[in-house]
Amino acid sequence: MKVFKFGGASIHNAEGFIRMVEILRKEILNKKESLCLVVSALGKTTNTLERVAYSFYYRKGDELWHFNQVKEMHYSLSKELFPEKDSVWGELDNAFLEIEWVLEEEPHTSYGFIYDQIVSIGEILSSKMVSAYLSLKGIENEWIDSRGYIQTDNFYRSARVNWELSQNLIRHKLLPILKQKIGVCPGFIGGTSENYTTTLGREGSDYSAALFAAGLEAESLTVWKDVPGVMNSDPKINPEAIFVPELSFHELAELSYYGASVIHPKTVKPLLEYNIPLFVRSFLDPSKAGTEVSKKPSSNKIPFYILKKNQMLLSLYSLDGGFILEEHLMKIYSVFAQKGIMINLAVNSALSFSVLIDQVRYEDQVPELLSSLSDNWKVRFNQDLNLITVRHNGQTNLDLEAYMGGEEVIIEISTRHTLQKVSRRTLV
């Protein structure tokens, strides 16, 4: 039993679907192995659906325009892949109709709930298309509704998985299906006990794949990407980025925590617990072995450079000018936890406490966040900042200023293994 995960960048066009089938024939079908296939939303679908949800909930008035972009993208690609009478057209129509019904009503519930019901359609659409395409090519498969197996609470936008229940469903209901045919599962989504759709956090399809791998006690999980494997820096910024053939789960956990885009941060735990190796391989050149991530300690301590743009720095001060104490920090952290906002960096002094968050990711939540914090704190903020993290900074040999774009550093934190800098663009 193996688990494959294909990202949206891999299958955003007809060529990607063709290449996916070639990979499956060589890696799975020719070897007669069982497979659980997890699929992300196509291309930038999630970003567009987020704009649909935001516009609808906050009554901006252009949600249908954004939604039509999503429909056009999927219909246009389907015209290249399927004949006119293929059953996939009805599947797409039904999925779009469900969202249209949502957009016809008033958004009476919370934004998180609306977000999950709308944004989750991206993975449903892509996985339906993948399943239909495999059938068209004579590959027996079954579309699997992940919401029936990944059971979560109702903490929308970043739902927490009920692992005991999910594991039982995967092992006793999904495994028998996969022994007969390939299962095609939408990533990123789960379901509540009330049968509402939840999402597992941005880029959560990796996490979905890891959960399925653990539940199935799979031989391995392979994530197919448009890079040779794990790189020590962004090759789009640094042409001399180094390919890393082997990595430990410990090192991957650190890199993903600091924002490396190679894998979702939550992916590591289920794989590590069940000792399931992770392979990050090239979708463009599947002949290469890619990067293997396992329990084996990483011996090569090359520096890793992780650049996160569009950051917002929030600085909190006591209304009476008093000290920031431990009890204050506990209350501040609880505000962020309740709203599901991840803190990328935190710095405190006697009179202030500052945190760095993703500005674009939480754009819709910032006004409510500031309102909650302002009840007890004086809040100031800086926008459009960059955060660079260097793992194994003792061996740094890259021009950080050039990598960051020649920016002014306003915060710098250094530990034995990690260097972090927060910067803003220097005005010229």
C-alpha positions as CSV (number, residue, x, y, z in Angstrom):
1,M,0.0,0.0,0.0
2,K,1.3,3.4,-1.0
3,V,0.0,6.9,-0.8
4,F,0.6,9.5,-3.5
5,K,-0.2,13.2,-3.2
6,F,-0.4,15.4,-6.3
7,G,-0.3,19.2,-5.8
8,G,-2.4,21.7,-7.7
9,A,0.7,22.9,-9.6
10,S,1.2,19.4,-11.0
11,I,-2.2,19.0,-12.5
12,H,-3.2,22.5,-13.5
13,N,-3.3,21.7,-17.2
14,A,-4.0,18.8,-19.6
15,E,-0.3,17.9,-19.8
16,G,-0.2,17.4,-16.1
17,F,-3.1,14.9,-16.2
18,I,-1.3,13.0,-18.9
19,R,1.9,12.9,-16.9
20,M,0.1,11.8,-13.8
21,V,-1.3,8.8,-15.6
22,E,2.2,7.9,-16.9
23,I,3.5,8.0,-13.4
24,L,0.7,5.8,-12.0
25,R,1.2,3.2,-14.7
26,K,5.0,3.0,-14.1
27,E,5.0,3.3,-10.3
28,I,1.8,1.5,-9.3
29,L,0.0,-0.4,-12.0
30,N,3.0,-2.1,-13.5
31,K,4.0,-3.3,-10.0
32,K,0.4,-4.2,-9.1
33,E,0.5,-2.2,-5.9
34,S,-2.4,-0.7,-4.0
35,L,-2.7,3.1,-3.9
36,C,-4.5,5.9,-2.1
37,L,-4.3,9.0,-4.3
38,V,-4.7,12.4,-2.6
39,V,-5.3,15.5,-4.7
40,S,-5.0,19.2,-4.1
41,A,-7.1,21.9,-5.8
42,L,-6.0,22.9,-9.3
43,G,-3.5,25.8,-9.6
44,K,-4.6,28.9,-7.8
45,T,-8.2,27.7,-7.2
46,T,-8.0,28.0,-3.4
47,N,-6.9,31.6,-3.6
48,T,-9.8,32.5,-5.8
49,L,-12.3,30.6,-3.7
50,E,-11.0,32.5,-0.7
51,R,-11.9,35.7,-2.4
52,V,-15.4,34.3,-3.1
53,A,-15.9,33.5,0.6
54,Y,-14.5,36.9,1.7
55,S,-16.6,38.9,-0.7
56,F,-19.7,37.0,0.1
57,Y,-19.4,37.1,3.9
58,Y,-18.4,40.8,4.0
59,R,-20.9,41.8,1.2
60,K,-18.3,43.2,-1.2
61,G,-20.5,42.3,-4.1
62,D,-18.1,40.6,-6.5
63,E,-18.3,37.0,-5.2
64,L,-20.0,35.8,-8.4
65,W,-17.3,37.3,-10.6
66,H,-14.6,35.4,-8.7
67,F,-16.8,32.2,-8.6
68,N,-17.2,32.4,-12.4
69,Q,-13.4,32.4,-12.7
70,V,-13.3,29.1,-10.9
71,K,-16.0,27.6,-13.0
72,E,-14.3,28.8,-16.2
73,M,-11.0,27.3,-15.2
74,H,-12.4,23.9,-14.5
75,Y,-14.8,23.8,-17.5
76,S,-12.0,25.0,-19.8
77,L,-9.6,22.3,-18.7
78,S,-12.3,19.6,-18.8
79,K,-13.0,20.5,-22.4
80,E,-9.4,19.4,-23.2
81,L,-9.7,16.2,-21.2
82,F,-13.2,14.8,-21.6
83,P,-15.7,14.1,-24.3
84,E,-19.0,15.9,-24.3
85,K,-21.0,13.0,-22.8
86,D,-18.6,12.1,-20.0
87,S,-20.2,11.9,-16.6
88,V,-17.7,14.3,-15.1
89,W,-19.8,17.3,-16.5
90,G,-22.7,16.4,-14.3
91,E,-20.3,16.0,-11.3
92,L,-18.9,19.5,-11.9
93,D,-22.3,21.0,-12.3
94,N,-23.6,19.5,-9.1
95,A,-20.6,20.7,-7.1
96,F,-20.9,24.2,-8.5
97,L,-24.6,24.2,-7.8
98,E,-24.0,23.5,-4.1
99,I,-21.9,26.7,-3.8
100,E,-24.4,28.7,-5.8
101,W,-27.1,27.7,-3.3
102,V,-24.8,29.0,-0.5
103,L,-24.3,32.3,-2.3
104,E,-28.0,32.8,-2.7
105,E,-28.5,32.9,1.1
106,E,-27.6,35.5,3.7
107,P,-24.3,34.7,5.5
108,H,-25.8,34.3,9.0
109,T,-23.2,31.9,10.4
110,S,-19.5,32.5,11.2
111,Y,-17.0,33.5,8.6
112,G,-15.0,30.3,9.4
113,F,-18.0,28.1,8.6
114,I,-18.7,30.0,5.3
115,Y,-15.1,29.8,4.4
116,D,-14.9,26.0,4.8
117,Q,-18.1,25.3,2.9
118,I,-17.0,27.4,-0.1
119,V,-13.2,26.9,-0.2
120,S,-13.4,23.1,0.2
121,I,-15.0,22.7,-3.2
122,G,-11.6,23.2,-4.9
123,E,-10.3,19.7,-3.8
124,I,-13.7,18.1,-4.5
125,L,-13.6,19.5,-8.1
126,S,-10.0,18.4,-8.8
127,S,-10.4,14.9,-7.3
128,K,-13.6,14.4,-9.3
129,M,-11.8,15.3,-12.5
130,V,-8.8,13.1,-11.6
131,S,-11.1,10.1,-10.9
132,A,-13.0,10.7,-14.2
133,Y,-9.8,11.0,-16.2
134,L,-8.4,7.7,-14.7
135,S,-11.6,6.0,-15.7
136,L,-11.4,7.5,-19.2
137,K,-7.9,5.9,-19.5
138,G,-9.1,2.5,-18.3
139,I,-7.7,2.7,-14.8
140,E,-10.1,1.3,-12.3
141,N,-10.7,3.7,-9.4
142,E,-13.2,5.0,-7.0
143,W,-13.7,8.6,-5.8
144,I,-13.5,8.7,-2.0
145,D,-15.2,11.4,0.0
146,S,-12.5,12.3,2.5
147,R,-15.2,13.9,4.8
148,G,-16.4,10.4,5.6
149,Y,-13.0,9.3,6.9
150,I,-11.1,12.3,8.2
151,Q,-13.4,13.2,11.2
152,T,-12.8,16.6,12.9
153,D,-14.2,19.0,15.4
154,N,-15.9,22.2,14.2
155,F,-12.9,24.5,14.6
156,Y,-13.4,25.8,11.1
157,R,-10.4,26.8,8.8
158,S,-8.0,24.7,10.9
159,A,-10.0,21.7,12.2
160,R,-8.6,19.3,14.7
161,V,-8.7,15.6,13.7
162,N,-10.4,13.0,15.9
163,W,-7.6,10.5,15.1
164,E,-9.0,7.5,16.9
165,L,-12.3,7.7,15.0
166,S,-10.6,8.6,11.7
167,Q,-8.1,5.7,12.0
168,N,-10.9,3.2,12.6
169,L,-12.9,4.4,9.6
170,I,-9.8,4.3,7.3
171,R,-8.7,0.8,8.4
172,H,-12.1,-0.8,8.4
173,K,-14.0,0.9,5.6
174,L,-11.4,2.4,3.3
175,L,-8.8,-0.3,3.2
176,P,-11.1,-3.0,1.8
177,I,-11.9,-0.6,-1.2
178,L,-8.2,0.2,-1.8
179,K,-7.4,-3.5,-2.0
180,Q,-9.6,-3.7,-5.1
181,K,-9.0,-0.4,-6.8
182,I,-7.2,3.0,-6.6
183,G,-8.9,5.4,-4.3
184,V,-9.0,9.1,-5.3
185,C,-9.4,11.4,-2.3
186,P,-9.8,15.2,-2.0
187,G,-7.1,16.5,0.3
188,F,-7.4,19.5,2.7
189,I,-11.0,18.6,3.9
190,G,-12.6,16.7,6.7
191,G,-16.1,16.3,8.2
192,T,-17.8,16.9,11.5
193,S,-20.2,14.6,13.4
194,E,-23.0,16.9,12.1
195,N,-21.8,16.2,8.5
196,Y,-20.5,19.7,7.9
197,T,-17.3,20.2,5.8
198,T,-14.2,21.5,7.5
199,T,-10.7,22.3,6.2
200,L,-7.4,21.4,7.8
201,G,-5.5,24.6,7.2
202,R,-3.9,26.1,4.1
203,E,-1.8,23.6,2.1
204,G,-3.5,20.9,4.2
205,S,-3.5,18.3,1.5
206,D,-0.1,17.1,2.6
207,Y,-1.6,16.6,6.1
208,S,-4.5,14.6,4.6
209,A,-2.1,12.4,2.8
210,A,-0.1,11.7,6.0
211,L,-3.3,10.9,7.9
212,F,-4.4,8.4,5.2
213,A,-0.9,6.9,5.1
214,A,-0.9,6.4,8.9
215,G,-4.4,5.0,9.0
216,L,-3.5,2.5,6.2
217,E,-0.1,1.8,7.7
218,A,1.2,2.5,4.2
219,E,4.7,1.5,2.9
220,S,5.4,5.1,2.0
221,L,4.0,8.5,1.2
222,T,5.2,10.3,-2.0
223,V,4.5,13.9,-2.6
224,W,4.9,14.9,-6.2
225,K,6.0,18.5,-6.8
226,D,7.4,20.7,-9.6
227,V,10.9,20.6,-8.0
228,P,13.6,17.8,-7.9
229,G,12.9,17.4,-4.2
230,V,13.8,19.4,-1.1
231,M,16.0,22.3,-1.9
232,N,17.9,24.4,0.7
233,S,16.5,27.7,-0.7
234,D,13.9,28.9,-3.2
235,P,15.3,28.1,-6.7
236,K,13.2,31.0,-8.1
237,I,15.2,33.4,-6.0
238,N,18.5,31.6,-5.7
239,P,19.6,29.8,-8.9
240,E,22.3,28.0,-6.9
241,A,19.8,26.3,-4.6
242,I,21.2,22.9,-3.4
243,F,19.2,19.7,-3.7
244,V,19.0,17.7,-0.5
245,P,18.8,13.9,-1.1
246,E,18.1,12.9,2.5
247,L,16.5,14.6,5.5
248,S,15.4,13.5,8.9
249,F,11.8,14.0,10.2
250,H,13.2,16.2,12.9
251,E,14.8,18.5,10.4
252,L,11.8,18.6,8.2
253,A,9.6,19.5,11.2
254,E,11.8,22.4,12.0
255,L,11.9,23.6,8.4
256,S,8.1,23.3,7.9
257,Y,7.5,25.1,11.2
258,Y,9.6,28.1,10.0
259,G,7.6,28.2,6.8
260,A,9.4,26.0,4.2
261,S,6.8,25.4,1.5
262,V,8.0,21.8,0.8
263,I,5.5,20.2,3.2
264,H,2.6,21.2,5.6
265,P,3.8,21.5,9.2
266,K,1.3,18.9,10.6
267,T,2.4,16.3,8.1
268,V,5.4,15.0,10.1
269,K,3.7,13.7,13.2
270,P,1.6,10.9,11.8
271,L,4.4,9.7,9.5
272,L,6.9,9.8,12.4
273,E,4.6,7.9,14.7
274,Y,4.0,5.1,12.3
275,N,7.6,5.2,10.8
276,I,6.4,5.8,7.3
277,P,9.1,7.3,5.0
278,L,8.2,10.4,3.0
279,F,9.5,10.9,-0.6
280,V,9.4,14.3,-2.2
281,R,9.8,13.6,-6.0
282,S,9.8,15.6,-9.2
283,F,6.5,15.5,-11.1
284,L,8.4,16.8,-14.1
285,D,11.2,14.2,-14.0
286,P,9.9,11.1,-12.2
287,S,13.0,9.1,-13.2
288,K,14.8,10.9,-10.3
289,A,14.6,9.5,-6.8
290,G,14.0,12.8,-5.1
291,T,14.4,13.4,-1.4
292,E,13.8,10.7,1.2
293,V,12.7,11.8,4.7
294,S,13.0,9.2,7.5
295,K,13.9,8.7,11.1
296,K,17.5,8.5,10.2
297,P,19.3,11.5,11.7
298,S,20.5,14.2,9.2
299,S,24.2,14.1,8.9
300,N,24.6,17.0,6.4
301,K,24.1,20.3,8.2
302,I,23.9,22.5,5.1
303,P,22.2,25.9,5.6
304,F,18.5,26.3,4.7
305,Y,17.1,29.6,3.8
306,I,13.3,30.2,4.2
307,L,11.9,33.5,3.1
308,K,8.3,34.5,4.1
309,K,7.0,37.7,2.5
310,N,4.0,39.8,3.3
311,Q,4.3,39.7,7.1
312,M,2.6,41.9,9.7
313,L,4.2,42.8,13.0
314,L,1.8,43.5,15.8
315,S,3.3,45.2,18.9
316,L,1.3,45.2,22.1
317,Y,1.7,47.6,25.1
318,S,0.0,47.8,28.4
319,L,-2.7,50.5,28.6
320,D,-1.3,51.7,31.9
321,G,2.4,51.4,30.8
322,G,3.0,48.4,33.1
323,F,5.2,45.4,32.5
324,I,4.3,42.5,30.3
325,L,4.0,39.5,32.6
326,E,3.6,35.8,32.1
327,E,-0.1,36.0,32.9
328,H,-0.5,38.6,30.1
329,L,1.3,36.4,27.6
330,M,-1.0,33.5,28.4
331,K,-4.0,35.7,27.6
332,I,-2.5,37.1,24.4
333,Y,-1.6,33.7,23.1
334,S,-5.1,32.5,23.8
335,V,-6.6,35.2,21.6
336,F,-4.5,34.0,18.7
337,A,-5.3,30.3,19.4
338,Q,-9.0,31.0,19.6
339,K,-8.9,32.6,16.1
340,G,-6.6,30.0,14.6
341,I,-3.9,32.5,13.7
342,M,-0.4,31.1,13.7
343,I,2.4,33.2,15.1
344,N,5.6,33.1,13.0
345,L,7.8,34.9,15.5
346,A,7.4,36.4,18.9
347,V,9.6,38.9,20.8
348,N,9.0,40.4,24.2
349,S,10.6,43.0,26.4
350,A,9.6,44.5,29.7
351,L,7.0,46.8,28.2
352,S,6.0,45.3,24.9
353,F,5.2,42.0,23.2
354,S,5.5,41.7,19.4
355,V,4.3,38.9,17.1
356,L,4.7,38.3,13.4
357,I,1.8,36.8,11.3
358,D,1.1,36.2,7.6
359,Q,-0.5,39.4,6.4
360,V,-2.3,38.1,3.3
361,R,-3.4,34.7,4.8
362,Y,-5.1,36.4,7.8
363,E,-6.2,39.6,6.0
364,D,-9.9,39.0,6.6
365,Q,-9.3,38.2,10.3
366,V,-7.0,41.1,11.2
367,P,-9.8,43.7,11.9
368,E,-11.5,41.4,14.4
369,L,-8.1,40.4,15.9
370,L,-7.1,44.1,16.4
371,S,-10.5,44.7,18.0
372,S,-10.1,41.9,20.5
373,L,-6.6,42.9,21.4
374,S,-7.4,46.6,21.7
375,D,-9.8,45.9,24.6
376,N,-6.8,45.3,26.9
377,W,-3.7,46.5,24.9
378,K,-2.4,49.4,23.0
379,V,-1.7,47.9,19.5
380,R,0.6,49.2,16.8
381,F,1.4,47.4,13.6
382,N,3.8,47.4,10.7
383,Q,2.8,45.8,7.4
384,D,4.6,44.5,4.2
385,L,7.5,43.0,6.1
386,N,9.7,40.0,5.2
387,L,10.9,37.2,7.5
388,I,14.0,35.2,6.6
389,T,15.0,32.1,8.6
390,V,18.4,30.5,8.3
391,R,18.8,27.0,9.7
392,H,22.4,26.0,10.5
393,N,23.3,29.6,10.3
394,G,26.9,28.9,11.3
395,Q,27.6,27.8,7.7
396,T,25.8,30.6,6.0
397,N,27.4,31.4,2.7
398,L,24.6,33.2,0.9
399,D,24.3,37.0,0.6
400,L,21.3,37.4,2.9
401,E,20.7,41.1,2.0
402,A,20.6,40.2,-1.7
403,Y,18.3,37.2,-1.0
404,M,16.0,39.4,1.0
405,G,16.0,42.1,-1.6
406,G,18.3,44.7,0.0
407,E,16.0,45.5,2.9
408,E,16.4,47.2,6.3
409,V,16.5,44.8,9.3
410,I,14.3,45.8,12.2
411,I,14.5,42.5,14.3
412,E,17.2,39.9,14.5
413,I,17.2,36.8,16.6
414,S,20.0,34.2,16.7
415,T,20.3,30.8,18.4
416,R,22.8,28.0,18.2
417,H,21.1,26.6,15.0
418,T,18.8,29.3,13.7
419,L,19.0,32.9,12.6
420,Q,15.9,35.0,11.9
421,K,15.6,38.5,10.6
422,V,12.5,40.7,10.1
423,S,13.0,43.4,7.5
424,R,11.2,46.1,5.6
425,R,12.0,47.4,2.2
426,T,14.4,50.3,2.2
427,L,13.0,53.4,0.5
428,V,15.2,54.7,-2.4
